Amino acid sequence: MNHTPQIKKAIQFAAKKHHGQMRREAEPLPYITHLFSVALLVAEDGSDDDTVTAALLHDTIEDTVTTREEIATAFNERVARMVESVSEVSEKDGVTLDWKARKTHYLAQVEAAADGAVLIAIADKIDNIESKIEAFEKEGAALLARWKQPEEEYLWYHSEVLRIAKARLPEHRLTKRLAEVHAKEKKVFG
């Protein structure tokens, strides 16, 4: 990942917005570690600064009080559009969405998104799945008690992201890596 002024600004922006947030793992880590992992995955493939920036910011709309407009002003419209494309909404048309409805809406957004946003979604799921598998290896079944949904729901969700990845970016190395980690996830949790 190149350390350009925009990337540096995105690191600082994400660190401020996610300050105090922790990953839900046996040994809690600052949430920013997930954002760095996702950004590194997309950067390793030579993604441009806007895509790496959006990867660093991919959870700001969803998990903080940050608005799309704030991101567009601080960075640019393309970054804001990518972040918005990979952000879950908790309500639509005044109706609070349940877990499955939120995921279904997210999948539709990703399916219609630009390739950079699809890469961010893929990298996000890779890091999430790998983190869960690592946590399961340390904690065993105690990990499952922290999950809000039954394992088969997460397997469905990740298989749908993989379906989109295979349709949109079938030869991309991150699509192949997602296929590998999802296969391992099915073995461990299926």
Protein Blocks (a to p, Z undefined) as FASTA:
>chain_A
ZZdfklmmmmmmmmmmmgoiacddfbacdfklmmmmmmmmmmmnopafklmmmmmmmmmm
mmmcbdfklmmmmmmmklmmmmmmmcccfbeehiacdfklmmmmmmmmmmmmcfklmmmm
mmmmmmmmmmmmmmmmmnmmmlmmmpmbdfklmmmmmmmmmmmmmmmmmmbmklmmmmmm
mmmmmmmmZZ
